[in-house]
Amino acid sequence: MTNDKILNLLGLAYRAGKTICGAAAAEQQIKKKSARLLFLAGDCGATNEERYLRLSTQNRIKVIRTYSKEELGRALGRSQTAIVVLTDKGFAEAVSKAVQKMD
């Protein structure tokens, strides 16, 4: 499995309506405990990085920090996005398995 497989899964989840993009919406999903997996861009701002790493630790959400804002955005058909939350358990498990196979 390659990084492309993970981004393809993310794009599929987006088209299926199983993702939340953007800081405020992502934070709401994390606090509501409906977030299953968090993609945080490696080049996001320090404030966002600190906030979302803290929230994900508190709520025991796995964080993937492998991608840039441009790579995440491209997977979703956007120009850039720094924060993407997967809300579907099945997609989150599939991405987690693909990440494990990368390591």
C-alpha distances in whole Angstrom, upper triangle without the diagonal:
4,7,8,6,8,11,11,11,14,16,16,17,20,21,22,24,22,21,24,24,27,29,32,30,27,29,31,28,28,31,32,29,27,24,21,18,19,18,20,20,20,23,25,29,30,32,29,27,29,30,27,26,29,29,25,26,30,28,25,22,19,18,15,17,14,15,19,21,21,17,17,20,19,16,19,22,24,25,24,23,23,23,21,21,19,22,21,20,17,15,15,14,11,10,11,9,6,8,9,6,6,10
4,5,5,7,9,10,11,13,15,16,17,19,20,22,23,22,21,23,23,25,27,30,28,26,28,30,28,27,31,31,29,27,24,21,18,18,16,18,17,18,20,22,26,27,30,27,25,28,28,25,24,28,28,24,26,29,28,25,22,19,17,14,15,12,12,16,18,17,14,15,18,16,14,18,20,21,22,21,21,21,21,19,20,19,22,21,21,19,16,16,16,13,11,12,11,8,8,11,8,6,10
4,5,5,6,9,10,11,12,14,15,17,19,20,21,20,18,20,20,22,23,27,25,22,25,27,25,24,28,29,27,25,21,19,16,16,13,15,14,14,17,19,23,24,26,23,21,24,25,22,21,25,25,22,24,27,26,23,20,17,15,11,12,9,9,12,14,14,10,11,14,13,11,15,17,18,19,17,17,17,17,16,17,17,20,20,20,18,15,15,15,13,10,12,12,8,8,11,10,8,11
4,5,5,6,9,10,10,12,14,15,16,18,20,19,18,20,19,22,24,27,25,23,26,28,26,26,29,30,28,25,22,20,17,17,14,16,15,16,19,20,24,26,28,25,23,27,27,24,24,28,27,24,26,29,28,26,22,19,17,14,14,12,11,13,15,14,10,11,13,11,9,13,14,16,17,17,17,18,18,16,18,17,20,20,20,18,15,16,16,13,11,14,14,10,11,14,13,11,14
4,6,5,6,9,10,10,12,14,15,16,18,17,17,19,20,22,25,27,25,23,26,28,25,25,28,28,26,24,21,18,16,17,14,17,17,18,21,22,26,28,29,26,24,27,28,24,24,27,27,23,26,28,26,24,21,18,17,14,15,13,13,16,17,16,13,13,15,14,11,14,16,18,20,19,19,19,19,16,17,15,18,17,17,15,12,13,13,10,8,11,11,7,9,12,11,10,14
4,5,5,6,9,10,11,12,14,15,17,15,14,16,17,19,21,24,22,19,22,24,21,21,25,25,23,20,17,15,12,13,11,14,14,15,18,19,23,24,26,22,21,24,24,20,20,24,23,20,22,25,23,21,17,14,13,10,12,10,10,13,15,15,11,10,13,13,9,12,15,17,18,17,16,16,15,13,14,12,15,15,15,13,10,10,11,9,6,9,9,6,7,11,11,10,13
4,5,5,6,9,10,10,12,14,15,14,13,15,14,17,19,22,21,18,22,23,21,21,25,25,23,21,18,16,13,13,10,13,13,15,17,18,21,23,25,21,20,24,24,20,21,24,23,20,23,26,24,22,19,16,14,11,12,11,9,11,12,12,8,7,10,9,6,9,11,13,15,14,13,14,14,12,13,12,16,15,17,15,12,12,14,11,9,12,13,10,11,14,14,13,16
4,5,5,6,9,10,11,12,14,14,13,16,16,19,22,24,22,20,24,25,22,23,27,26,25,22,19,17,15,16,14,16,16,18,20,21,25,27,28,25,24,27,27,23,24,27,26,23,26,28,26,24,21,18,17,15,16,14,13,15,15,14,11,10,12,10,7,9,11,14,16,16,16,17,17,14,15,13,16,15,17,14,11,13,14,11,10,13,14,11,13,16,15,15,18
4,5,5,6,9,10,10,12,11,11,14,15,19,21,23,21,18,22,23,20,20,24,23,22,19,16,14,12,13,12,16,16,19,21,21,25,27,28,24,23,26,25,22,22,25,24,21,24,26,23,22,18,16,15,13,16,15,14,16,17,16,13,11,13,13,9,10,13,16,18,17,16,17,16,13,13,10,13,12,13,11,7,9,11,8,7,11,11,9,11,14,14,14,17
4,5,5,6,9,10,11,9,8,11,11,15,17,19,17,15,18,20,17,18,21,21,20,17,14,13,11,11,9,13,13,16,18,18,22,24,24,21,20,23,22,19,20,23,21,18,21,24,21,20,16,15,14,12,14,13,12,14,14,14,11,8,10,10,7,7,11,13,15,14,13,14,12,9,10,8,11,11,13,12,8,9,12,10,8,11,13,11,12,16,16,16,18
4,5,5,6,9,10,10,9,12,12,15,18,20,18,17,20,21,19,20,24,23,22,19,17,16,14,14,12,15,15,18,20,20,23,26,26,22,22,26,25,21,23,26,24,22,25,27,24,24,20,18,17,15,16,16,14,15,14,13,11,9,9,9,5,5,8,11,14,13,13,15,14,11,12,11,13,13,15,14,11,12,15,13,11,15,16,14,16,19,19,18,21
4,5,5,6,9,9,10,13,14,18,21,22,19,18,22,22,19,21,24,23,22,19,17,16,15,16,15,18,18,21,23,23,26,29,29,25,25,28,27,23,25,27,25,23,26,28,25,24,20,19,19,17,19,18,17,18,18,17,15,13,13,12,9,9,11,14,17,17,16,18,17,13,13,11,13,12,14,12,9,12,14,11,11,15,16,14,16,19,19,19,22
4,5,5,6,5,6,10,12,15,18,19,16,15,19,19,16,17,21,19,18,15,13,12,12,13,13,16,17,21,22,22,25,27,27,23,23,26,24,21,22,25,22,20,23,24,21,21,17,17,16,15,18,18,17,18,17,18,15,12,13,14,10,9,12,14,18,17,15,17,14,11,10,7,9,8,11,10,7,9,12,11,10,14,15,14,16,19,19,20,22
4,5,5,6,5,8,9,13,16,17,14,14,17,18,15,17,20,19,19,16,14,14,13,13,13,15,16,20,21,20,23,26,25,22,22,25,23,20,22,25,22,20,24,25,22,22,19,18,17,16,18,18,16,17,16,16,14,11,11,11,9,6,9,11,15,14,13,15,13,9,10,8,10,10,14,13,10,12,15,14,13,16,18,17,18,21,22,22,25
4,5,8,8,11,12,16,19,20,17,17,21,21,18,20,23,22,22,18,17,17,17,17,16,19,20,23,24,24,27,29,29,25,26,29,27,24,26,28,26,24,27,29,26,26,22,22,21,20,21,21,19,20,18,18,16,14,13,13,10,8,10,12,16,17,16,18,17,13,14,12,13,12,16,15,12,15,17,16,15,19,20,19,21,24,24,24,27
4,6,8,11,14,17,20,21,17,17,20,20,17,19,22,20,20,16,15,15,16,17,17,20,21,25,26,25,28,30,30,26,27,29,27,24,26,28,25,23,27,28,24,24,21,21,21,20,22,23,21,22,21,21,19,16,16,16,13,11,13,16,19,19,18,20,18,14,13,11,11,10,13,12,10,13,16,14,15,18,19,19,21,23,24,24,27
4,6,8,11,14,17,17,14,14,17,16,14,17,19,17,17,14,13,14,15,15,16,19,20,24,25,23,26,28,27,24,25,27,25,22,24,26,23,21,25,25,22,23,19,20,20,20,22,22,21,22,20,20,19,16,15,16,14,11,13,15,18,18,16,18,16,12,11,9,9,9,13,13,11,13,16,16,16,19,21,20,22,24,25,26,28
4,7,10,14,16,16,13,12,15,15,12,14,17,15,14,11,10,10,11,12,13,16,18,22,24,22,25,26,26,22,22,24,22,19,21,23,20,18,21,22,19,19,16,16,16,17,19,20,19,20,19,20,18,15,15,17,14,12,15,16,19,18,16,17,14,10,8,6,5,6,9,10,8,10,13,13,13,15,18,18,19,21,23,23,25
4,7,10,13,13,10,9,13,13,10,12,15,14,14,11,9,10,10,10,10,13,15,19,20,18,21,23,22,18,19,21,19,16,18,20,17,16,19,20,18,18,14,15,14,14,16,18,16,17,15,17,16,12,12,14,12,10,13,13,16,15,12,13,10,7,5,5,6,8,11,12,10,10,14,14,13,15,18,18,18,21,22,22,24
4,7,9,10,7,6,10,10,8,10,13,13,13,10,9,11,11,10,10,12,14,18,19,17,19,21,19,16,17,19,17,14,17,18,16,15,19,19,17,18,14,15,14,15,16,18,17,17,15,16,16,12,12,15,13,11,14,13,16,14,11,11,8,6,5,7,7,11,14,15,13,13,17,17,16,18,21,20,20,23,25,24,26
4,7,9,7,6,10,11,10,12,15,15,16,14,12,14,12,10,10,10,12,16,16,14,16,18,17,13,15,18,16,13,16,18,16,15,19,20,18,19,16,16,14,14,15,17,15,14,12,13,14,10,10,13,12,9,12,10,12,10,7,8,6,5,6,9,11,14,17,18,15,15,19,19,17,19,22,21,20,24,26,24,26
4,6,6,6,9,10,11,12,14,16,17,15,13,16,14,11,11,10,11,15,15,12,13,15,14,11,13,15,13,12,15,17,15,15,19,19,18,20,17,17,15,16,15,18,15,14,11,14,15,12,11,15,14,12,14,12,13,10,7,7,6,7,9,12,14,17,20,21,19,18,22,22,20,21,25,24,23,26,28,26,28
4,6,5,6,9,10,11,12,14,15,15,13,16,14,11,11,10,12,15,14,11,11,13,11,8,11,12,10,9,12,14,12,13,16,17,16,18,16,17,14,16,15,18,16,15,13,16,17,14,14,18,17,15,18,15,16,13,9,8,6,8,10,13,15,18,21,23,20,19,23,24,21,22,26,25,23,26,29,27,28
4,5,5,6,9,10,11,12,14,14,13,16,16,13,14,14,15,18,18,15,14,16,13,11,14,15,11,11,15,15,13,14,18,17,16,19,17,19,17,18,19,21,20,19,16,19,20,17,17,20,20,18,20,18,18,16,13,12,10,11,11,15,15,19,21,24,22,20,24,25,23,24,28,28,26,29,31,30,31
4,5,5,6,9,10,11,13,11,11,14,14,12,13,14,16,19,19,16,17,18,16,13,15,17,14,12,16,16,13,14,18,17,16,18,16,18,16,18,19,21,20,19,17,19,20,16,16,19,19,16,18,16,18,16,12,12,10,9,9,12,12,15,18,21,19,18,22,23,21,22,26,26,25,27,30,29,30
4,5,5,6,9,10,11,10,8,11,11,9,10,11,13,16,17,14,15,17,15,11,13,14,11,9,12,13,10,11,14,15,13,15,12,14,13,14,15,18,17,17,15,18,18,14,15,18,17,15,18,17,18,15,12,11,7,7,6,9,10,14,16,18,16,15,19,20,18,19,22,22,21,24,27,26,27
4,5,5,6,9,10,10,9,12,12,10,12,12,15,18,18,15,15,16,13,10,12,13,9,8,11,11,8,10,13,12,11,14,12,14,13,16,17,20,19,19,17,21,21,18,18,22,21,19,22,20,21,18,14,13,10,10,9,12,12,16,18,21,19,17,21,23,20,21,24,25,23,26,29,28,28
4,5,5,6,9,9,9,13,14,13,15,15,18,21,22,19,19,20,17,14,16,16,13,11,15,14,11,12,15,14,12,15,14,16,16,19,20,23,22,22,20,23,24,20,20,24,22,20,23,21,23,20,17,16,12,12,10,13,12,15,17,21,20,18,21,23,22,22,26,26,25,28,30,30,31
4,5,5,6,5,5,9,11,10,13,14,18,21,22,19,20,21,18,15,17,17,14,12,14,14,11,11,14,13,11,13,11,14,14,17,18,21,21,22,20,23,22,18,19,22,20,18,21,21,23,20,16,15,12,11,8,9,8,12,14,17,16,14,18,20,18,19,22,23,22,25,27,27,28
4,5,5,6,5,8,9,9,12,13,17,19,21,18,19,19,17,14,14,14,11,9,11,11,7,7,11,10,7,10,8,11,12,15,17,20,20,21,20,23,22,19,20,23,21,20,23,22,24,21,17,15,12,11,8,10,9,13,14,17,16,14,17,19,18,18,21,22,21,23,26,26,26
4,5,8,8,12,13,13,16,16,20,22,23,20,21,20,18,15,16,16,12,11,13,12,8,9,12,10,8,11,11,14,15,18,20,23,24,24,23,26,26,22,23,27,25,23,26,25,27,24,20,18,15,14,12,14,12,16,16,20,20,17,20,23,22,21,25,26,25,26,30,29,30
4,5,8,11,13,14,17,18,22,25,26,23,24,24,21,18,20,19,16,14,16,15,11,12,15,12,10,13,12,16,17,20,22,25,25,26,25,27,27,23,24,27,25,23,26,26,28,25,21,20,16,15,12,13,11,14,15,18,19,17,19,22,21,21,25,26,25,27,30,30,31
4,6,8,11,12,16,17,21,23,25,23,24,24,21,19,19,19,16,14,15,14,11,10,12,11,7,10,9,13,15,18,20,23,24,25,24,27,26,22,24,27,24,23,26,26,28,25,21,20,16,15,11,12,9,12,12,16,16,14,16,19,19,18,21,23,22,24,27,27,28
4,6,9,11,15,17,20,23,25,23,24,24,23,19,20,20,17,15,16,16,13,12,15,14,10,12,10,13,14,17,20,22,22,24,23,25,24,20,22,24,22,20,23,23,26,23,20,19,15,13,9,9,6,8,9,13,13,12,14,17,17,17,20,21,21,23,25,26,27
4,6,7,11,13,17,19,21,19,21,21,20,17,17,18,15,12,13,14,11,9,12,12,9,10,7,10,11,13,16,18,19,20,19,22,21,17,19,21,19,18,21,21,23,20,17,16,12,10,6,6,5,8,9,12,11,9,12,15,14,14,17,18,18,20,22,23,23
4,7,10,13,17,19,22,20,22,23,22,18,18,19,17,13,14,15,12,10,12,13,10,9,6,7,10,12,15,17,18,20,20,22,20,17,19,21,18,18,21,22,24,21,18,17,13,11,7,6,5,6,6,9,9,6,9,11,11,10,14,15,15,16,19,20,20
4,7,10,13,15,18,17,19,20,20,16,15,17,15,12,12,14,12,9,12,13,11,9,6,5,6,8,11,13,14,16,17,19,17,14,17,18,16,16,19,20,21,19,15,14,11,8,6,5,7,9,9,11,9,6,9,11,9,9,12,13,12,14,17,17,18
4,6,10,12,15,13,16,16,16,13,12,13,12,9,9,12,10,8,11,13,11,11,7,6,5,6,9,11,12,14,13,16,15,12,14,17,15,14,18,18,19,16,12,10,7,6,5,6,9,11,12,14,12,9,12,13,11,11,15,15,13,16,18,18,18
4,6,9,12,11,14,15,16,12,11,14,13,10,11,14,13,11,14,16,15,14,10,9,6,5,6,8,8,10,10,13,11,8,11,13,12,12,16,15,16,13,10,8,6,5,6,8,12,14,14,16,13,11,14,14,11,11,15,14,12,15,17,16,17
4,6,9,7,10,11,12,9,7,11,11,8,9,12,12,10,13,16,15,15,12,10,7,6,5,8,8,8,8,12,11,9,11,14,14,14,17,15,15,12,9,6,5,7,9,11,15,17,18,19,16,14,17,18,14,14,18,17,14,17,20,18,18
4,5,5,9,11,13,10,9,12,13,11,12,15,15,14,17,19,19,18,15,14,10,8,6,7,5,5,5,9,9,7,10,12,12,13,16,14,13,10,8,5,6,9,12,14,18,20,21,22,19,17,20,19,16,17,20,18,16,19,20,18,19
4,6,9,10,13,11,9,12,14,12,12,15,17,15,17,20,20,19,17,15,11,9,5,6,6,5,7,10,10,10,13,15,15,17,19,17,16,12,11,8,10,12,15,17,21,23,23,24,21,19,21,21,17,18,20,19,16,19,20,17,18
4,7,9,12,10,9,12,14,13,14,17,18,18,19,22,23,22,20,18,14,12,9,10,8,6,7,9,11,11,13,15,16,17,19,16,14,11,10,8,11,14,17,19,23,25,26,27,24,22,25,24,21,21,24,22,19,22,24,21,21
4,7,8,7,6,10,11,11,12,15,16,15,18,20,20,21,18,17,13,13,10,12,10,8,7,11,12,11,12,15,17,17,18,16,14,10,9,6,8,12,15,18,21,24,25,26,23,21,24,24,21,21,25,23,20,23,25,23,23
4,6,5,6,9,10,11,12,14,15,16,18,20,21,22,20,19,16,16,13,15,14,11,11,14,16,15,16,19,20,20,21,19,17,13,12,9,11,14,17,20,23,26,28,29,26,24,27,28,24,24,28,26,24,27,29,26,26
4,6,5,6,9,10,10,12,14,15,16,18,20,21,19,19,15,16,13,16,16,14,14,17,19,18,19,22,23,23,25,22,20,17,15,11,13,16,18,22,24,27,28,30,28,25,28,29,25,25,28,27,24,27,29,27,26
4,5,5,6,9,10,11,12,14,16,17,18,20,18,19,16,17,15,18,18,16,15,19,20,19,20,23,24,23,25,22,21,18,15,12,12,16,18,21,23,26,28,30,28,25,28,29,26,26,29,29,26,28,31,29,28
4,5,5,6,8,10,10,12,14,15,16,17,16,16,13,14,13,16,15,14,13,16,18,16,17,20,21,20,22,19,19,15,12,9,9,12,14,17,19,23,24,26,24,22,25,26,22,22,26,25,23,25,28,26,26
4,6,5,6,8,10,11,12,14,15,16,14,14,11,12,10,13,13,13,13,16,17,15,17,20,20,20,23,21,20,16,13,9,9,13,14,17,20,23,23,26,23,20,23,24,21,20,24,23,20,23,25,23,23
4,6,5,6,9,10,11,12,14,15,14,15,12,14,13,16,17,16,16,20,21,19,21,24,24,24,26,24,23,20,17,13,13,15,16,19,21,24,25,27,25,22,25,26,23,22,26,26,23,24,27,26,25
4,6,5,6,9,10,11,12,14,13,14,12,15,14,18,18,18,17,21,21,19,20,24,24,23,26,23,23,19,16,13,11,14,14,18,19,22,23,26,24,21,24,26,23,22,26,26,23,25,28,27,26
4,5,5,6,8,10,10,11,10,11,9,11,11,15,15,16,15,19,19,16,18,21,21,20,23,21,21,18,14,11,9,11,11,14,16,19,19,22,20,17,20,22,19,18,22,22,20,22,25,24,23
4,6,5,6,9,10,10,9,9,8,10,10,14,15,16,16,20,20,17,20,23,22,22,25,23,23,20,16,13,11,13,13,15,17,20,20,22,21,17,20,22,19,17,21,21,18,20,23,22,21
4,6,5,6,9,10,10,12,11,14,14,18,19,20,20,23,23,21,23,26,25,25,28,26,26,23,19,16,14,16,15,17,18,21,21,24,23,20,22,24,21,20,24,24,21,23,26,25,24
4,5,5,6,8,8,11,10,14,15,18,19,20,20,23,23,20,22,25,24,23,26,25,26,22,18,15,13,14,12,15,15,18,19,22,21,17,20,22,20,19,23,24,21,23,26,25,25
4,5,5,6,5,7,7,11,12,16,17,19,19,22,21,18,21,24,22,22,25,24,25,21,18,15,12,12,11,13,13,16,16,19,18,14,16,19,17,15,19,20,18,19,22,22,21
4,5,5,6,8,9,13,14,17,19,21,21,25,24,21,24,27,25,25,29,28,28,25,21,18,15,16,14,16,17,19,18,21,20,17,18,21,19,17,20,21,19,19,23,23,21
4,6,8,11,12,16,17,21,23,24,24,27,27,24,26,29,27,27,30,29,30,27,23,20,17,18,15,17,17,19,19,22,22,18,20,23,21,19,23,24,22,22,26,26,25
4,6,9,11,15,17,20,22,23,23,27,26,23,25,28,26,25,28,28,29,26,22,19,16,16,13,14,14,16,15,18,18,15,17,20,19,17,20,22,20,21,25,25,24
4,7,9,13,15,19,21,23,23,26,25,22,25,27,25,25,28,28,29,26,22,20,17,16,13,14,14,15,14,17,17,13,14,18,16,14,17,19,17,18,21,22,21
4,6,10,13,16,17,19,20,23,21,18,21,23,21,21,25,24,26,22,19,17,13,12,10,10,11,13,12,15,14,10,12,15,13,11,15,17,15,16,19,19,19
4,7,10,13,15,17,18,21,19,16,20,22,19,20,23,23,24,21,18,16,13,12,10,10,12,13,12,14,13,9,11,13,11,9,12,13,11,12,16,16,15
4,6,9,11,14,15,18,16,14,17,19,17,18,21,21,21,18,15,12,10,10,9,11,13,15,14,16,14,11,13,14,11,10,14,14,11,13,16,15,15
4,6,8,11,12,15,13,11,15,16,14,16,19,19,19,16,14,11,10,10,10,11,14,16,15,16,14,11,13,13,10,9,12,12,9,11,14,12,13
4,6,8,10,13,11,10,14,16,15,16,19,18,18,15,13,10,10,11,12,14,17,19,19,20,17,15,17,17,13,13,16,14,11,14,16,14,14
4,7,10,12,10,10,13,14,13,16,18,18,17,15,13,12,12,13,14,15,19,20,20,20,17,15,17,16,12,13,15,13,10,13,14,11,12
4,7,8,6,6,10,11,10,13,15,14,14,11,10,9,10,11,14,15,19,20,21,21,18,16,18,17,14,15,17,14,12,16,17,14,15
4,5,5,6,8,10,11,13,14,13,11,9,8,8,10,12,15,17,21,22,24,24,20,19,22,21,17,18,21,18,16,19,20,17,19
4,6,5,6,8,10,11,12,10,8,5,5,5,8,10,14,16,19,22,23,24,20,19,22,22,18,20,22,20,18,22,23,20,22
4,6,5,6,9,10,10,8,6,5,7,8,11,12,16,18,21,23,25,25,21,21,24,22,19,21,23,21,19,23,24,21,23
4,5,5,6,9,10,9,9,7,8,10,12,12,15,16,20,21,23,22,18,18,21,19,16,18,20,17,16,20,20,17,19
4,5,5,7,9,8,9,7,6,7,8,8,11,13,16,18,19,19,16,15,18,17,14,16,19,16,15,19,20,18,20
4,5,5,6,5,5,4,5,8,9,9,13,14,17,19,22,22,18,18,21,20,17,20,22,19,19,23,23,21,23
4,5,5,6,6,7,9,11,13,12,15,16,19,20,23,22,18,19,22,20,17,20,22,19,19,23,23,21,23
4,6,8,9,9,10,12,12,11,13,13,16,17,19,18,15,16,18,16,14,17,18,16,16,20,20,18,21
4,6,9,9,9,12,11,10,12,12,15,16,19,18,15,16,19,17,15,18,20,18,19,22,23,21,24
4,7,9,10,13,14,13,16,16,18,19,22,22,18,20,22,21,19,22,24,21,22,25,26,24,27
4,6,7,11,12,12,15,16,19,21,24,24,20,21,24,23,20,23,25,23,23,27,27,25,28
4,7,11,13,14,17,19,22,24,26,26,23,23,26,25,22,25,27,24,24,28,28,26,28
4,7,10,11,15,17,20,22,24,25,21,21,24,23,20,23,25,23,22,25,26,24,26
4,6,7,11,14,17,19,22,22,19,18,22,21,18,20,23,21,20,24,25,23,25
4,7,10,13,16,19,21,22,19,18,21,21,18,19,22,21,19,22,24,22,23
4,7,10,13,16,18,19,16,15,18,19,16,17,20,19,18,21,23,21,22
4,7,10,12,15,16,13,12,15,16,13,15,18,17,16,19,21,20,22
4,6,9,11,13,11,9,13,14,12,13,17,17,16,19,21,20,22
4,6,8,10,7,6,10,11,10,11,14,15,15,17,19,19,21
4,7,9,8,8,11,13,12,13,16,17,17,20,22,22,24
4,6,6,6,9,10,11,12,14,16,17,18,20,21,23
4,6,5,6,9,10,10,12,14,15,16,18,20,21
4,5,5,6,9,10,11,12,14,15,17,19,20
4,5,5,6,9,10,11,12,14,15,17,19
4,5,5,6,9,10,11,12,14,15,17
4,5,5,6,9,10,10,12,14,16
4,5,5,6,9,10,11,13,15
4,5,5,6,9,10,11,13
4,5,5,6,9,10,11
4,5,5,6,9,10
4,5,5,6,9
4,5,5,7
4,5,5
4,6
4
